[in-house]
Amino acid sequence: MVHFGRYIKAHHVPGWETYYIGYKQLKRRINECSKHAAEGSEEERQEILRRFSTLLDSQVEKIVLFFLERQGILAGRLQELRERTEYDLSDENMGTTISLVSERGSLIEAYRQIGKDLLDLLQYVKMNAMGLRKILKKFDKRLGVRLREHYLHTRINHPYSQLQQVLRQVGIGAIIVTISRNLAELQSERWNSYSSFTLGNQIPKVIVPKEPIVKAIENEYQKLTKEASVLSFMASGFLLQPSDEELLETAEEIEYHPWSAYLNQLNTFLYMVWNLSIIM
């Protein structure tokens, strides 16, 4: 069985190394916590839980902010392609058939490249979600506690949860729809008909199967959704287990910076505007 830390290292996207969950460092911290918990009092054990939870919060924040940054970059590139397409199909540019056909091929390749970059991002998120789940399981096993369900429940169900960005994947869904729809449009008979006016003859109909990159994205998206479902199930499972007063008190002590709320609301607003632009 491949060690998960080595798996991350072997499959990370070049240039993104520092943005993955610090699995090796967290494992080292778990070993340290295990020693202190075995020798310390109950109060010291609770302090270990609080500190480790805070450390995980920092890791999740790093992952989510990078995830949102990359989403924004992909959305910006898609917006540029949309503007290019509108110009190519405008009245002032309809007469340049050769240019139009060439641009069509360029647009298809551009959407495919964005699709490949999106695939990297989906794999990045899935791998980090798996890493979070595994490190929580390892912590519980070494220290003999059940932090995993408690941590996921308190973070996922908080109104300003950063983990929701991973679990709901609202922006990712919008990007997938945009790539898939535009690739299908560019390879459809409708696009061919735009240039038929100047060519003077009928372009042969070509039935294009679903793009391989779209199939790969859908497959990876399903894997990410499954991993998110596992985390959500664990979080809901916390409600079915005997309550732990110390852990509940820890949850009530969690403080969220006002900027977290602001950024969360801003991101939600941008997603709504983006989805509306797709519909219109």
C-alpha positions in Angstrom: 0.0 0.0 0.0 1.4 3.4 -1.0 2.0 5.8 1.8 -0.4 8.8 1.4 2.3 11.4 1.9 4.4 9.9 -0.8 1.3 9.6 -3.0 0.7 13.4 -2.7 4.4 14.1 -3.5 4.3 11.8 -6.6 1.0 13.3 -8.0 1.2 17.0 -7.1 0.9 19.6 -9.8 4.3 21.2 -10.5 4.4 24.6 -8.8 1.6 23.8 -6.4 3.8 21.9 -3.9 3.4 24.3 -1.0 -0.4 24.5 -1.3 -1.2 20.9 -0.5 -2.0 19.7 3.0 1.1 19.3 5.1 0.6 15.6 5.6 4.1 14.8 6.7 4.3 17.7 9.1 0.8 16.9 10.6 1.9 13.3 11.1 5.0 14.5 13.0 2.7 16.8 15.2 0.4 13.8 15.9 3.4 11.8 17.2 4.3 14.8 19.5 0.7 15.2 20.7 0.5 11.5 21.5 3.5 11.7 23.8 2.2 14.8 25.6 -1.3 13.4 25.9 -0.2 10.2 27.5 1.8 12.0 30.2 -0.5 15.1 30.6 -3.7 15.8 32.5 -7.2 15.9 31.1 -6.9 19.7 30.8 -3.7 19.4 28.8 -5.3 16.8 26.6 -8.1 19.3 25.8 -5.5 21.9 25.0 -3.8 19.5 22.6 -7.2 19.0 20.8 -7.7 22.8 20.5 -4.2 23.4 19.2 -4.4 20.6 16.7 -7.8 21.8 15.5 -6.4 25.3 15.0 -3.5 23.8 13.0 -6.0 22.0 10.8 -7.9 25.2 10.3 -4.8 26.9 9.0 -4.2 24.0 6.6 -7.8 24.2 5.3 -7.6 27.9 4.9 -4.4 27.6 2.8 -6.1 25.0 0.6 -9.4 26.8 0.2 -7.9 30.2 -0.6 -5.6 28.6 -3.3 -8.6 26.7 -4.6 -10.6 30.0 -4.9 -7.7 31.8 -6.5 -7.3 29.1 -9.2 -11.1 29.1 -9.8 -10.9 32.8 -10.4 -8.1 32.4 -12.9 -10.1 29.8 -14.8 -13.2 31.9 -14.8 -11.2 34.9 -16.1 -9.9 32.8 -19.0 -13.3 31.6 -19.8 -14.6 35.1 -19.9 -11.9 36.1 -22.4 -12.9 33.2 -24.6 -16.5 34.2 -24.5 -15.6 37.7 -25.6 -13.5 36.3 -28.4 -16.4 34.1 -29.6 -18.8 37.0 -29.6 -16.5 39.1 -31.7 -15.9 36.2 -34.2 -19.6 35.8 -34.7 -20.4 39.5 -34.9 -21.6 41.1 -38.2 -18.4 43.0 -38.7 -16.4 39.8 -38.7 -18.7 37.4 -40.6 -17.0 37.9 -44.0 -13.6 36.5 -43.1 -14.4 32.8 -43.4 -10.8 31.6 -43.3 -10.2 33.6 -40.2 -13.4 32.3 -38.6 -12.5 28.6 -39.3 -9.0 29.1 -37.9 -10.3 30.9 -34.8 -12.7 28.1 -34.2 -9.9 25.6 -34.0 -8.0 27.9 -31.7 -11.0 28.3 -29.4 -11.5 24.6 -29.2 -7.9 24.1 -28.1 -8.2 26.9 -25.6 -11.2 25.3 -24.0 -9.5 22.0 -23.9 -6.5 23.5 -22.1 -8.7 25.1 -19.5 -10.4 21.7 -19.1 -7.0 20.1 -18.4 -6.2 22.8 -15.9 -9.6 22.3 -14.3 -8.8 18.6 -14.1 -5.6 19.4 -12.1 -7.7 21.6 -9.8 -10.3 18.9 -9.2 -7.5 16.3 -8.4 -5.9 18.9 -6.1 -9.1 19.4 -4.1 -9.9 15.7 -3.9 -6.4 14.8 -2.7 -6.5 17.4 0.0 -9.9 16.3 1.1 -8.6 12.7 1.4 -5.5 14.0 3.3 -7.7 15.8 5.8 -9.8 12.7 6.4 -6.8 10.5 6.8 -4.9 12.8 9.1 -8.0 13.1 11.4 -8.4 9.3 11.5 -4.7 9.0 12.3 -5.0 11.5 15.1 -8.0 9.7 16.7 -6.2 6.3 16.5 -3.0 7.6 18.1 -4.6 9.6 20.9 -7.7 7.4 21.5 -10.2 10.3 21.0 -12.8 11.0 18.3 -11.8 14.4 17.0 -12.6 13.6 13.4 -16.4 13.7 13.6 -16.4 16.6 16.0 -14.0 18.7 13.8 -15.9 18.0 10.6 -19.3 18.7 12.2 -18.3 22.0 13.8 -16.6 23.3 10.7 -18.9 22.1 8.0 -22.1 23.3 9.8 -20.8 26.7 10.7 -22.3 29.5 8.6 -18.9 30.8 7.6 -17.3 27.4 7.0 -14.4 27.3 4.6 -14.9 23.6 4.2 -18.2 24.3 2.4 -16.2 25.7 -0.5 -14.8 22.2 -1.0 -18.0 20.3 -0.3 -20.5 22.3 -2.4 -18.2 23.0 -5.3 -20.6 25.7 -6.7 -18.0 27.5 -8.8 -16.5 24.3 -10.1 -19.9 23.2 -11.4 -20.3 26.5 -13.3 -16.9 26.2 -14.9 -17.6 22.6 -16.0 -20.9 23.6 -17.6 -19.2 26.5 -19.4 -16.4 24.3 -20.8 -18.7 21.5 -21.8 -21.3 23.7 -23.4 -18.9 25.8 -25.4 -16.9 22.8 -26.7 -20.2 21.2 -27.9 -21.2 24.5 -29.5 -18.0 25.0 -31.3 -18.2 21.5 -32.8 -21.8 21.7 -33.7 -23.5 22.2 -37.0 -24.6 25.6 -35.9 -21.1 26.9 -35.9 -20.4 25.4 -39.3 -23.5 27.2 -40.7 -21.9 30.6 -39.8 -19.2 30.1 -42.5 -21.4 28.4 -45.1 -22.8 31.7 -46.3 -19.4 32.8 -47.8 -18.2 29.3 -48.7 -21.2 28.9 -51.0 -21.6 25.2 -50.4 -22.8 23.0 -47.6 -20.2 21.8 -45.0 -20.6 18.1 -44.3 -22.3 17.3 -41.1 -20.0 15.8 -38.5 -21.3 14.2 -35.3 -18.6 14.7 -32.7 -18.6 12.4 -29.6 -18.2 13.9 -26.2 -14.8 15.4 -25.7 -12.3 13.2 -23.8 -11.4 16.0 -21.5 -15.0 16.6 -20.6 -15.4 12.9 -19.8 -12.2 13.0 -17.6 -13.5 16.1 -15.8 -16.9 14.5 -15.1 -15.2 11.3 -13.8 -12.9 13.3 -11.5 -15.8 15.5 -10.4 -17.7 12.4 -9.4 -14.7 11.2 -7.3 -14.5 14.6 -5.6 -18.3 14.6 -4.9 -17.9 11.1 -3.4 -15.1 12.2 -1.1 -17.1 15.3 -0.1 -20.1 13.0 0.7 -17.8 10.9 3.0 -16.7 13.9 4.9 -20.3 15.2 5.2 -21.5 11.7 6.4 -18.8 11.7 9.1 -19.9 15.1 10.2 -23.5 14.1 10.5 -22.4 10.9 12.3 -21.2 13.1 15.2 -24.8 13.7 16.1 -25.5 10.0 16.5 -22.6 9.4 18.9 -22.5 10.1 22.7 -21.7 13.8 23.3 -18.4 14.8 24.7 -18.7 17.9 27.0 -15.1 18.9 26.6 -15.2 18.8 22.8 -18.5 20.7 22.7 -17.0 23.4 24.9 -14.1 23.5 22.5 -16.5 24.0 19.6 -18.2 27.0 21.4 -14.8 28.6 21.9 -14.0 28.7 18.2 -13.8 32.3 17.0 -14.1 33.3 13.3 -12.5 36.5 12.0 -15.1 39.0 10.5 -13.1 38.9 7.3 -14.0 35.2 6.9 -17.6 36.2 6.8 -17.0 39.0 4.3 -15.0 36.8 1.9 -17.5 34.0 2.1 -20.4 36.4 1.2 -18.3 38.0 -1.6 -17.5 34.7 -3.1 -21.1 33.6 -3.0 -22.1 36.8 -4.7 -19.6 36.3 -7.5 -20.8 32.8 -8.0 -24.4 34.0 -8.4 -23.3 36.6 -10.9 -21.3 34.0 -12.9 -24.1 31.5 -12.9 -26.6 34.2 -14.0 -24.3 35.2 -16.9 -24.3 31.6 -18.1 -28.1 31.4 -18.0 -28.5 34.7 -19.8 
